[in-house]
Amino acid sequence: PPPLSALSQVLRLERSRRAAVVFPLQKLARHLDPGVDTTRFGLFQPGLPALQRAEAFFRSGRHHVIDYVSSAVRMDHAPASALPEVCFIGRSNVGKSSLIRALFSLSPEVEVRVSKTPGHTKKMNFFKVGKYFTVVDMPGYGYRAPQDFVEMVEAYLQERRNLKRTFLLVDGVVGLQKTDHVAVEMLEEFGLPYVMVLTKIDRASRGLLLKNVLEIQEFVKEKTQGCFPQLFLVSSLEFSGVHLLRCFVAHVTGNLPTVDA
């Protein structure tokens, strides 16, 4: 597994670096003016035992198999499943497949294809995590989106009864774009619970990242009903925020009901 993909590796770091990897949003909050309300920066802040329990779900073994199940271009092709499900959506080239590969990095036998060409994911790809939950990698919207993207994604979001949470990925460098606003409107219209995840935070300066975080948090507060108030910041390259996101996925799928801060 890559460096820092496992908590045991992160715990070897000195304290401030360790905190920055596990809780990048909390690290960022320290650079805000004292008067800024940071309540929404730490709504989900699990302790080490919860993070360790969550990591176990993403580590395959003899009695816990993590595997790609199938792909689908229509809902009637989607695999039937009663397991809790989460899906990842976002603009083409926002880093969906890279993030899913980072989440599954402790199980290198799980094949998550990542291409340098935007819009490579043309189908809904389903990954079964043992007997606990399913992760779905959705096609990207915007640039090079599949021709039948709207029919495919809207049908999935409206009809998938076991969908527990949608993770809406936003590029941490450029912030919310017009196509992201369309996705938010769709999720709000369908009344679905969702979370915003800022990707590629390793590519943004601290100032730019702070600006985007504050603007998006204000947008979430003022303009949304179904979005979780806390943003999640991730770097699939440096594994910042990946451990926290694993824990949140385990939590919202009902596999980690209690999370001690």
Order of alpha helices (4+ residues) and beta strands (2+ residues): alpha-alpha-alpha-alpha-beta-beta-alpha-beta-beta-alpha-beta-alpha-beta-alpha-beta-alpha
